[in-house]
Every structure is written in C-alpha cells, then in structure tokens.
Amino acid sequence: MKKSIKVIALTLFVIYGSFSGLHASQDKQDALEIYAPHKAPSNMTMIEEALHRRAVEIAIWAQPLMNYKAIYDSLHKAVGMKYNGDVVYHGEIQDWKRAIPTPNNTTQYVNFFWDLHDGPVVVKIPASENDIVLYGTLLNSWHAPIEDYGADGEDHGLGAKYLMIPPNYKGYIPHSGYIVFQQSTYHGFTFLRTIMKDKKKETLKKAIDLIKKIEVYPFSQAANPKATRHIDLTGKDIDGIVKFDAGLYRNLHEILEEEYLEDKDLAMMGMLEAMGISKGQPYKTNARRDAILDDAAKDAHEYMAFLYHNGDMIPPYYEGKRWTNAMPPTLHSFIFEYASHLDYNRRGALYYMAFSSIKHLGATSFYLNVAKDKEGAWLDGGKNYKLRVPANVPVEMFWALTAYDMKTAGFIRNVPSAGVSSLDKGFKVNRDGTTDIYIGPKAPRGKKANWIPTKKGHKFFMMARFYGPKDAVFTKKWQFNDVELIK
C-alpha cells in the first residue's frame, strides 16, 4: 500500500512527469519531506484507493479557491470582516502574525471582499499620490485576475469606480461613471499594496489616510452608500494558510455551496461526486474516511511544493544558477486555461506559494524565488548561509529579500524579522557597492541589519522583490549570485 513520503513524492513525480514537462534527470530530485512520515490506513479497498487518488487531484485543483476561503475566514474570525462594506489594512507593515502565502514585509497590505449574490458591488479606488502608490488587483474567488488598478492598472493611478457584475446578470448597468467588469464567480476580493518611498511614520500616516478613501458598497446603495468600515489589523494574529488535512474537503464543500460553477470545472465536480461530495447535499464523513483524506491532502501539498520549487515547473532564471522566476514562463494571465485543457497542476503549485495574482507582470514589481543553495541542497533553517548581492541593483524604488517557511509558504513564525530591504535603517553596503546578506538561525556579530532569521527544523525558501525594476533585471545583465552555505 502506502510507502514513505520520499517514495510517494517520487511516484507523483513520475506520474505527472509526462504531463507537466518534468525530467527525472534534472538535479537530485530529492523529496521535500515537509511533513513527518504519514500514511493512509492499511488494507485499503479498491474503492478507498480510488477515494485517495481522487482526493489528491481535487486538492490540487481546488488550491486557489481554498486559498481564498482560508484568507477570508481568517479575517472574518479575527476582526469580524464582512463582504461588501469592510476594508482591512495594516497600519504598520505586517510581520509573521499575518499568515498568508508569501506576504512581504515592506509594503502595507489592504484587503476587502465582495459577494454578488444580491447584485453588483461598487469598488472605489482613490488616486495614488506623489509618495504613495496604490498597487493592486481585482480578483475572483479562484484568484484569477479581473484587472489591475493603480499606476499599472485600468485607472492609471488616477482612481476610479469599478462595478463588479455577477454571472448572468440581466439588470441595469450604467453607461458612464464606472469601469464595469462581469465576473464568472459570485465572490471576489482584492489585495492592495501601498508602495512608499520610505517607512517613516509620517509616510505610513499618509498611506493610511489614502487607504481610508477606499470604498466598497452594494450598487443598490450608490445614491447614498453606507460608510465603509476601515479596520486596522496591526498586532492581530491571523492565520490564513490552507490546512492540508481532512478538513480541507469539508471547507471545499462549504465554499462550493456558495459559488457559481463554470463549465471548465464540471469534470472535477464529477470527481467530487464520485468521492461522495455533492453540491446541494450535506457533507458526510467518518473516522476511516477522514484518515484517507488527511493523507491525500498532505500528499497533494507535498506534490505542489515540490513541483513549484524543484526547478521543473519553472526553470532557472539565470543560466547555471538556482534562482527561478516566481511565475511560470508559460503563465497565461494567471488563469491557466488553454484551448486544450485547464492546467490545474501548475495552477495549484503556484497558489501553494502565492496569495494573489496580478493582470500585468513586470512594470511595478518583479519577483524571483530560490529554494536551494549553490550545491543544489534544499535551504535548511538550522544552517547558516551567505548571499553576496552585486552592486547597483537595477530598481527605481527599492529591493527586498524575504524568507518563508517551506511548509506554509508564509513568514517563519516567531522570528524578529521576515527579511531585509534596501530601505531598512542601518542596512550596510560594502565599499564596492555589493551587499552581503546573512541567512540563518543566529545573526553574525555586527551583521544584524543584513540578517534574515530562520528556524532550525524548518526548510525555507526566499523571494527577491524588485520594486520599479529596470531593464537590466529582464535582460539579465544584472544577476543575483547563488546562496552559499557557510561551512
């Protein structure tokens, strides 16, 4: 029956290899093993084995939707955030207490969610200011981008009212005053960032004042909208990470009960039906079934993390180095829909890592990912590493490096800092313009300002962010060095 995690990961790798373009000859292909050893119940029947197989596929397919639900539920639980009227934001830059996949620790985050069951919803975004740039994307519940707003978006940073229309809507749509989008889902949300020139208190205050100009309300109230509630999340412990256990399938059933189904998802709904999970019917389970589903969810998680980080789904960005583009090179506007298929494997792997997407890549920001050191070993939180960043990083604004727990893809918990940026107070640059970054469980003496803390017993990866990237980022005339183990 079930074998060790390493064998499971290798088996999944072989099964999906021909479909996703993987090549068994690349690198070591060593399993991530982000979970302690686990296995499904022994002596499974043929029907139970089919349940396990289907549950793995369903978890991969559903990952973006489960991301959406985990983030919404965490904010609703923490501060009572509701649809169509609440905007939550960080008055200070978020730290490890905000658990979502790959957040940054350099820009403020803003969220709000809408539900179109009762009709269209208005989203009002204010204009950016000279030293505060608003940058975000309107998304549906599957994380598919509808449109960007801010400097690179539909409003070009000038602000606008967006009107979000539900599926199959037949009611009145105004001809002016709004940028109108028809959704393919009932639910939607946004992740907005405030990109600031510095982290001074007065700059943060200006950003908060701008955030408080954001409005969201039902279109039915357009003549006299109820005041939007703005809620500060500073200091709140908020866990918006998907839990890969048997509860995942109950949560999936719950959100599918509320969401509009598209034709592209009907085959997977058939698979759910074969698993005994039906839209419109109560969710039923038992202890043995939960044990099988728990193992399947963990296998799916292991597979998605492995696929994303191992360099197969996304090849190295620089020839001969470990850094990869954070986004798949074949990305199709974050929708993953093609004439021949829905690429839910790569989509699932991406949303193991990402909490949102954008419509247009590369203008305001650009991201690189690294999960292995120069020798090809997974980055280990109990070891010490050094990264020498070449001089003259090609950015208009600033650059940053952030570390993430491999298992959660969120900030490493209970550490003093999530990463470093060129805006940090005391950040040290060498005389030749290079910068030495130290990564590990303890800061070298005198290097704390250039130190990224990690934690023993946790594999991790790092994200490099370029804000206002210049051409040299894309032509690769400027390149990151590999992360090197300090022996």
N, C-alpha and C positions, 0 to 999 in steps of 0.2 A: 504494500500500500504506500503510505507516505514515507518519504525519505527525509534526510536532513535538509535544512534550508539551503545549503550550498548546492545540493543536487537539484532541489526544486527550482532555484534560480537558473541553473544551467539548462534544465529541461524547458522552462519557459523561454529561455534564450533561443534554444534550438527550434521550438515550436513556432515562434514568431519570427525567426530569422529571415525566412524567405519572403515573408510579407512586408516586413519593415526595413529590409535592406541591411540587416546586421551581418557581420562577417566574423566567424568564430576564430579567425586567425589574428585578429587585432588584439594587441596588448595581452594582459594576463587573463582577462575575463573572470576575475575573481569576484565572488558574490559579495554584496554589501553586508549582509547579515545585520540589518538594523534592528532585528528582534532577537530575543533569546530563542533558543530552539523551541519549536512548537510543531504540532501535528494534529491533523484531524483524527476523529475517533477511528480505531482499528476495525477491521472486518466490515468495511462499508459495503452496502449492497450496490448493485448496478445503478439503481435509482439515486442513491445517496452520492455516488461518484459523479453522476450527471449533475446533481444539485451543486456539488463543489465546483465543477468545471464552469457551469453557467454563472455561478456567483462570482468567480474571479473575473469573467468577462464583463458582467454587469457593473462591478465596482470600478473597473477601468472606464467603461462607457459613461458612468454617472459622475465621475470625479468633479467636473466643473460645476454641476448642479449641486453636489454635496458641499463643495466649497462655498457656494452662495448661501446655502442653508446654514452651514456652520457659522459663517460670519454674521448673518442676520440674527440667528438665535443667540449668539454670544452678546451682541449689543442690546438686544431686547431684554435679555436676562440681567445684564449689568446695570443698565440705566433706564429701562423701560422704553427704549426707542420703538417708534411705531412707523408704519407706512404713511406716506402722503402728507407729511407735516413736520417731521423731526429731522434735524441736521445735527450729526455728532462730529466733534472735532477734537484735536489735541491742542490745548492751549500752550503746551510745551512739546518739544519733539518727543515722539513715542520711544519707549525703551522696551525691555524684554517682557514687561507686563502686558503689552499688546501682542498677543499670539495670533499671527496670521502668516501665511507663507510668504517669505522673503520681503518683509517690510523694510523700509530704510530708516535710518536714524539721523537724517539730515534735513528732511522737509516735513512740515506738518501734514497730517492726513485728515481728510474730511470725508464722511460717508452720509448718504441718505438713500432710502429705498422707496419704491413705489409699487402699488398694486392697482392694476387696471380693470379689475372685475366690475367696478361700478362706473367705469367710463374713463376718459382721458385725464391725464395729470399734467400740470404745468411745472416746469423746472426753470427757474430764473437764475441765470449766472451773471454776476456783475462783471464790469470791465476790469482787466488787470491794471495795475498801477506801475509807475516807473521802477520801483524797487521791490515790488511783489508781483510775481507772475503766477496766475492761476493756470493749472495744467491738469486736465482730467478727461474722462471718457464716460459716455452714457453706454451702459451695457445691459444685455438681457440676463435672465437668470442662469443661462448656460455660459455666461462670461463672453459671449460673442459681442464684439463692439458694435454699437449703433453709429456713434460719431464722437469725435474728439471735440472738446471746447477749450477755449484759451488761445494762446498765441498760435498754435498749430492747428486749431480746430475750425469749425464752421463759422464761428463768430470772429475769428482772427484777433482774439483778445479784447474785443470791443464790448463784450457782453451781449446776451440775447435771452429771449424767452423760448424755450423748447416745449413743444406739445407732444406728449407721448400718447399714441393711439393704440387701443387694444386690438387683438386679432379680430378680423371680420366686422369691424366697427362700421355702422351704417348711419351714424348720427352726423350732426353739424360739425364741419371743420372750417375754421376761419381762413380767409384768403390772405390776410396780412397780419403783421404783428407777432407772428410766431414762426419758428423753424419747426416743421412738422415731421414726425417720424412714426410710421406704422410699425408696431412690434409684432414679432412672431410668437411672443410669450405674454403672459399676464403680468409677470413680475419683472422688475428691473432695478438697477442700482447704479451708483457711481462711486469711484474712488478719485478724489481730487487731492492734488498736492499744491502746496504754496511754495514756490521756489523763490528763495530770498537771497539778497546779496550778502547777508551775514546772519549770525544768530543772536545779535544784541536784543536786549529786552524791548527797546523801542521798535525794532523791526518786527518782532513777534507780535507786539501790540497792534501794529498796523495790519499785520496779516489777519489777526483775529477780527479786527474791525471790518475787514473786507469779507471774511467768512460770514459774518453776521448779516451781510447783504444778500446772501443766498436765500432763495425762497423755493418752497415746494408745496403745492396745494392742488386739490381737485379742480379741473377746468370748470365744473359746475359752480365754483365759488369765485370765478375770475373777476366778477364785478366788485366783489367785496371779500377778498380772501382772508381767512383766519391767519393770524400771525404765526409764522414758522417758529418752532421752538428750537433753539440752539443749545446743545448740551456739551459741556466740556468733559472729556474723558481722562484728563490728567490724573494720574495716580491710580486709576482703576485697573484691576487685574482682570483681563478679558481674554478668554481662551476661544479663539475662532478657528482652531485647527480641526480638520476632519479626524474622527476617531475610527481607526480601522479595526472594527470588531463586529460582532453580530448585530449590534445596534445600528450599524450603517444601513442595513436593509429596511429596518423599521422606519428610520428617518427618510430614506428614499421613498418609501410608500407614502409617507406623510406629505412630502412636497409634490409628488406626482398627483396626489388627490387634488391639489390646488392649481396645477399648471396645465396650460394648453399643450396638447400633443401635436407635434409636426409629423408629416409623412415619413421623414427620414428616421424617426425613432420607432416606427411601428414594429420592425423586426425585433428590436430589443424588448419592446413591450410583450411580444410573443414569447421571448425567452423568460421574462419575468413571470408570465402566465404559466409556463412550464415548471417554474420554481414554486408555484403556488402563491404568487404575489400578484393580485389583480386590482386594477383601478376600480373603485366603487365597491370593493369588498373589504371587510375587516382584515387586519394583519394578524396572522396566526403563526405561532411557533411553539417549540418545546425544547427541552434541555439538549437533546442529542442534535436536533437540527441547528440550534444555536452554536454548538461546538463545531459543526461543519462550516457554518457561515463565518464564524470567528476566524478559523484557519484560512478560509478562502479570501477574506478581506485582507488579512496580513500578507498572503501570497501576492495579491494584486498590488498592494502598497510596495512590497519589495521589488516587484517587476517594474513598476512605474519609475521608482527612484533609480533603479539600475539602468533602465533604458535612457533616462534623461542624462545621467551623469557619466556614463561609461564611454562616451565619445562615438557611439554608433548612430544614435538618432541625430546628433549634432556633431559634425566632425570638427577637429581643431580649427580655431580661427586663424592662428599663425602656424605656418608650416613647421613641423617638428617640435611644437610646444603643446602644453596641456590646456591652455585656455580655449574655451569654446564660446561662440556666440550664445547668449542666453536664450535666443529664439531660433527655432528650426529654420534652416535655409530655404525649405520648401513651404514655409508658412504661407497660408492663403487667407490673409486678413483675420487671423485667429479664429476662423470659422471651421476649417478642416473639411469642408465639403467640396467634393470634386464630381465631375460628371459620372465617374465610375464607382465611387464609394465615399463613405464617411470615414475619415481616418481617426477613429476614436482611440487608437493606441497612442499615437503621438499627442493627441489632444489630452488624454488622461495624464500622460507623463509630464506635459507642460504644466497642467494645473495641479499636479502634486507640488510643483515648485512655485507657481505664480498665484497671486490672489486676484489679479485682474488682467485685462489686456488693453491695448490701445489700437486705434484705427490706422494711424500713420506712424511708422517707426522712424527713429533716427534724427529727427530735427531738433527736438528739445533735449532728449536724453538717449543714451545708448548703453547697453549692458553686456558684460562678459562674465562668464562663470568658470570656476576652477574647483575641482574636487579631488585632484591627485597632485602629488608632488612631482618634482622633475624626474624622478626614477619610476613613476607610474604607480606608486602606492597610494591608497586612499588616505586622505588627510585625517590624522588621529589627534583628538583633543588632548591627549596626555603627552604629546610630543611638542618640541619647540621647532619653529620654522623661521626663515628669514626671506623676505621678498625685497629685492632692490628695484625700485621704480625709476626708470630713466628720467632724465631732466626734461623740462618743457612739455609736461603732459598737455596734449592738444585740446584744451577746453576753453570756452568763452567765460564760463562761470566758475565751476569747481569740479573736483573729482572725489570719489569716496570708495572705500573698501569695507565690506561688511561680512561678518562670519555668521553662518546659520547651522543649526543642528540638522544633521543628515536625516534623522527620523521624522522630525516635524516640519522641516524646511522653514521654521520660524527662528527668531532670535534664540541664542543659547540662554537658558534661564539662569537667573541669579548670578549674573556677571556684571562687573562695573560699567562696561561699555560694549556696545554691539560691534563697533568698528571705528575707523578713523576717516577723516576727511581733510582736504586741504584748507578748510575753513576753521579747523579746530585751533583753539587757543593753545599756544606752546608747541604746535606741530613743528618738528625740526627737519630742515632741509640741509643736505650736505653742501660743502663749498662748491662742488662741481655741478650742483643743481639736482643731483639724484636724491632719492629719499629711501631710507631703509625702514621697512615695516617689519615688526617682530610679532609673531603669532604663536601663542602657546598658553599654558595654564598659569604662568607667572611672568611678570614683566622683568626684563633685564634691568639691572641697575642704571638709573638715569635715562631710561628709554620709554617711560610710561606714556608720554604723549604720542608715541609712534607704535603703541602696543595694541594688538587685538586679542582679547582674552578668549580662551577656550576652556573646555572642561574634560578632565580625564574620564574615559569610559564612553565618550561620545564622538563618533565620526562627525565631520563637519565639511562644509564647502564654503566658498567665498564668492561674493558678487562684486564686480567692479562697475562703478557707475560714472559715466561721463555726462556732465550737465553742460549743454551747449557744445557738443562735440564738433571739432574742426575736421577738415578733410583728411588729415593725417591719420585719424582713427580708422577711417574707412579704406584708405589706400594702403594702410598698414606700414607706412613709412616710420611711424612711431609704434613700438610694440612693448607690451609687458614682458618681463622676464618670468621664468617659471619660479614657483615656490620651492625653496630648498630646505631640506631637513638639516637642522643644526646637530651634528653628531658629537 
